[in-house]
Amino acid sequence: MTEKSPKPTAASRVTLTQLMLPHHANGLGHVHGGVIMKMVDETAAIAAMRHAQRPCVTVAIDSMTFRERIEIGELLSCTAMVNYVGRTSMEVGVKVSAENPITGETTHTNSAYLVFVALGEDDRPCSVPELTLDSDEAKRRYEEGAERQQYRLAQRQKRARSKSGPDEP
Ligand SMILES: CC(C)(COP(=O)(O)OP(=O)(O)OC[C@H]1O[C@@H](n2cnc3c(N)ncnc32)[C@H](O)[C@@H]1OP(=O)(O)O)[C@@H](O)C(=O)NCCC(=O)NCCS
């Protein structure tokens, strides 16, 4: 397979699991949101790099909602897969879950979408392989990812029109 041959989503799918320990806690004793966000970004970056077979940087993270607390002693798992690819960018979806390792009870706590850009030798965006859409689910994910990307780029254009320079809070 050459670097630019199309690839199935299964080729880059990845799950990271980590036991949540006291140093992962916030002031209330639950898992700190920043710990979850970091692991989401890392897992998604692995999926993007596996797909592109190039170093990748995060260019956008969609809003994240925390619906469930994750407790110390639980296993935090992030599963990432590439949903959509443009020319140099990839949308990666991440599913976050918390598992009680003793009982096996597992809760899907939240999901996130991130966009990565592959970098070439010159440190500039470079093209990535296309996705092989080998199932109805892969096609659905691709189409939904394409719609989200269209929305992100429209938002970017709107921001660029209203101001110059990076986004402000
Ligand atoms: C990512 C980066 C290399 C892009 O450079 P750029 O000059 O803006 O490149 P482009 O405008 O050609 O965009 C590259 C791709 O990103 C996409 N993109 C750019 N901004 C985006 C946004 N806000 N949302 C979604 N996609 C975006 C473009 O659509 C393009 O995708 P395509 O080739 O598939 O169509 C540059 O912005 C950068 O280095 N950012 C900092 C990254 C970083 O530090 N991340 C955190 C640590 S990993």
The ligand as a Gaussian input file, in Angstrom:
#p B3LYP/6-31G(d) Opt

LIG

0 1
 C       -3.200000      23.548000      11.255000
 C       -2.376000      24.525000      10.416000
 C       -1.068000      23.859000       9.970000
 C       -3.230000      24.866000       9.198000
 O       -2.544000      25.807000       8.467000
 P       -3.345000      26.744000       7.433000
 O       -2.382000      27.611000       6.746000
 O       -4.504000      27.358000       8.140000
 O       -3.835000      25.685000       6.384000
 P       -5.122000      25.663000       5.496000
 O       -5.934000      26.921000       5.533000
 O       -4.627000      25.177000       4.162000
 O       -5.997000      24.531000       6.158000
 C       -5.541000      23.190000       6.186000
 C       -6.737000      22.279000       6.379000
 O       -7.322000      22.568000       7.640000
 C       -8.701000      22.852000       7.492000
 N       -9.050000      23.847000       8.507000
 C       -8.437000      25.026000       8.745000
 N       -9.054000      25.663000       9.753000
 C      -10.047000      24.868000      10.165000
 C      -11.051000      24.980000      11.177000
 N      -11.137000      26.048000      11.958000
 N      -11.930000      23.970000      11.318000
 C      -11.862000      22.880000      10.535000
 N      -10.925000      22.704000       9.562000
 C      -10.044000      23.711000       9.373000
 C       -8.831000      23.396000       6.082000
 O      -10.148000      23.247000       5.598000
 C       -7.848000      22.500000       5.348000
 O       -8.441000      21.246000       5.120000
 P       -8.495000      20.550000       3.648000
 O       -7.138000      20.607000       3.054000
 O       -8.904000      19.145000       3.957000
 O       -9.525000      21.287000       2.857000
 C       -2.033000      25.837000      11.227000
 O       -3.251000      26.555000      11.422000
 C       -1.399000      25.512000      12.559000
 O       -0.228000      25.176000      12.622000
 N       -2.164000      25.653000      13.649000
 C       -1.677000      25.339000      14.994000
 C       -1.908000      23.862000      15.332000
 C       -1.615000      23.576000      16.770000
 O       -0.688000      24.114000      17.339000
 N       -2.431000      22.708000      17.376000
 C       -2.340000      22.413000      18.776000
 C       -1.255000      21.442000      19.122000
 S       -1.294000      19.945000      18.154000

